[in-house]
Amino acid sequence: MKLKFCGFKTLDDVEKAKNLNIDAIGVIHYPKSKRFVDVQTINQFTQLIPDDKEKVVIVVNPSKTTISDLITHTGITTIQLHGDETLATINYIKQIAPQLKIIKALPAKDLATLQQSIIHYQQSVDLFIIDTPSEDFGGTGKVYDWSILKSLTDIEFLIAGGINLENIKKIEQLNLNHVGYDIASGIETDGVKDSEKMYEIIEYVKGVQQNG
């Protein structure tokens, strides 16, 4: 199972996670998010994060200028699109930075809408994240009915939205075909990344002791 820890805001929090047994570290470049980080800080983060982890930036309906700034001025390896981006936007990213991995986050509104969105993007992205529906494009810390995901069998996707150790255990009972979890609030205490919560999730999901 893959683990993507997301929503990092400070160098201290990145330091806590950079050497852990996780697959990706995500930062949010969306001004309306409480976890917004500017380009200069994202660059600092990407210098800290080892190359064995994906360095993910989350954007929402980004302009070409925003995309270019992030690619040019940071060390990101992955762009996560969390809005209503067009295939033209995705093609632009591929054109100027073909080495980047592209993740598309989709809201779990209803099965028909979700499946339609997957078909629309499937040939253009590397991975999906299925998140709780929100007018603010995610980041709610709330869960949704995971059983909607039971029919998703032919794509790679992470589950996001209020994920913590307790909810991971609940999701396991559903025998879904997800490949991992995307976690932000579930590894925080009072808005700060919590090493103990991160260790517990890593040990449970990865099956190994995490010493930090």
C-alpha angles and dihedrals in degrees: 000000000000121000122204114184110200146183100050113174107169139046088236092059092047089051090055092055107029097092098036124114095263132122103222143014117208133201126188123233100182116114094215093057121097086222096054115150125188125233095257092053092045088055090053090051093050090052089055098046114087119242092246089074129068112247103215129191118195117213135173119217091331124198120236088253092055092048092048093048092052094047094044101041105035138049097239118151098188137039118206114201111208103171138057095295120173125232085247089064091051091048090051090055090049091048097054098031111021091167093067123100115229124214122188119204117208130190116238094231098144134329097256094051092044093051091047091053092048091053090049095053103025098100093045106049137057101218141006130221116202109208140176111278113256139163086227092056099252133313093112098125086222128124131227135204101291092193086081085075096060094096094052103103110139103054137066113242142163122216117234136173122086093349116171135146093277093051093046088058090050093049090052090064091062096062094223125173098240119135097213151317138285110209133184115141091030091068095046138088114196090345095307124109109259115215093201093054090047092050093049094051093045093049092049098043100035096034095228136105112258115211098174 
